[in-house]
């Protein structure tokens, strides 16, 4: 049959394919994803499991007129490949290449941009209502995973769509939860009946004839009770019924023939519908099927063997420093508990969970709930470490203000993946946290420059004089500072640390977080050119160290702030406000993330793009020295 994928340049090319050819196409796509992602790492497992869903949707529906919204985007690689981006996919997640997530500006087939979980139903509902108002008969489909369905926003969307009786299809891609399969032929027969055109036409005619009568209500209840008696997924069915959705399934989501059949039937059924499909994460690639957690995003690997390629780097990852340290602290303090929204291994809390699972809570993709749950734990006398990726913490902003800060409850927020994260791009960069939380009362905000300082800040945050604290640290590895089993040292709240001083210097560099090491290297380069500088690691954005600021204002003409975050409102904002309030004559310049959404690329490439890599800091120092 040959490689069918080579001839697929748009969804129109799928329309004439037979089931046998569609099966071959799914295999071609699967192998293509495996080959491309071996050298250009991405999200493998979810996308391999959703190949048939993508192919069936584009076979049955008239995209892009009919609109498909993918939740998160981890499932959407096959969708990208068959919508004109086959060749571009070889540069997926690279700087200058295509995004790893659906992006409206990238393709007319990407009906809505995604990256954070649980948004698909609300977005698809908005598109459906808009099209209805504009007189379009387009169909609207939201594809959401079982993990994303744990987010409250998903249920808000379901509730609203059911209440509006919107003509929308939600596909629940279930690749995690084990739900008993219905009983043999009766189960299959019920699925065929409930999606069949004759059944639904007859059903609609019967309901119309009966009108809004008590007899109709009794018959409806009887029908539902019969269906629930025979289908083992009755609890799931009942749940979606209560939200106004007609539930269909479960069906095999890796069976292209079944999907095409059921989607074709569901296309003719009006109103809110949910099709429950069971897929295998990593389907068709045994290494990914056997270890779905690792193969969510495995990095580089050998496609023939599935062996992941280990990086020869002995430096510890910040997430492991966090996980090991909080476990060490928890051994000594029984009040300490760990909370994370579906990032158990990514956050490093899996280390604590392995030793004390009764004190670690993975609450699912529910950042707002994670924060308020932590607040409740704190109010009850516990000491919660709430670990959330910086980008996802944006979703819990109100909860931090209303439920933690306003009530002055002690929650220790550990924001992983702070700053530029790399290839995941704009949806995942954690660049807004410093600026966003600096105005909030009753918070301490800190960022360590290395592994040992992270340990010390985690320890210090447990002490009595620390209120609710945000500790933010980046994705990836530290600088190699010894940290394991080292004794803790308390960091005074709001105190910066002087790292370098040149008495003749007229320039001060103020940094926060691990960019301190880039500043150190840049200052050493400047010293070799005969230019000196004062360097403070501010450590705390809030409270800012007024004594350190007074010191530099009395000695230098220029202050250069450097931060792995947006320049507006962060460290630069705090320093500029101090200088203005104290009428200092210092010029305050900044290096950091500019006022734009930054695309994907390696972290070093993005540091270069944003202008705060080592050479940029060096050039800024030299430029000010010449002036």
SULNORGI-V220501 format. One line per field, one symbol per residue. ss: DSSP state (h for helix, s for strand, l for the rest). A space follows every 10 residues. Layout:
# SULNORGI-V220501
ss: ???
This chain:
# SULNORGI-V220501
ss: lllhhhhlll hhhhllllhh hhhhhhhhhh hhhhhhhhhl llllhhhhhl hhhhhhhhhh llllllssss llllllhhhh hllllllhhh hlllllllll llllllllll lllllllllh hhhhhhhhhh hhhlllllls sssssllhhh lhhhhhhhhh hhhhllllss ssssllllll lllhhhhhhh hhhhhlhhhh hhhhhhhhhh lllhhhhhhh hhhhhhhhhh lllhhhhhhh hhlllsssss sslllhhhhh hhhhhhhlll llssssssll lllllhhhhh lllhhhllll sllllllsll llllllshhh hhhhhhhhhh hhlllsssss lllhhhhlhh hhhhhlhhhs ssllllhhhh hhhhhhhhhl llsssssssh hhhhhhhhhh hhhhhlllll lsssssllsl llllllllls llhhhhhhll llssssllll hhhhhhhhhh hllllllsss ssllllslll llllllllll llllllssss llllllssss ssllhhhhhh hhhhhhhhll lllsssslls sslllhhhhh hhhllllsss ssssssllll hhhhhhhhhh hlllllssss ssslllllll llhhhhhhhh lllhhhhhhh hhhhhhl
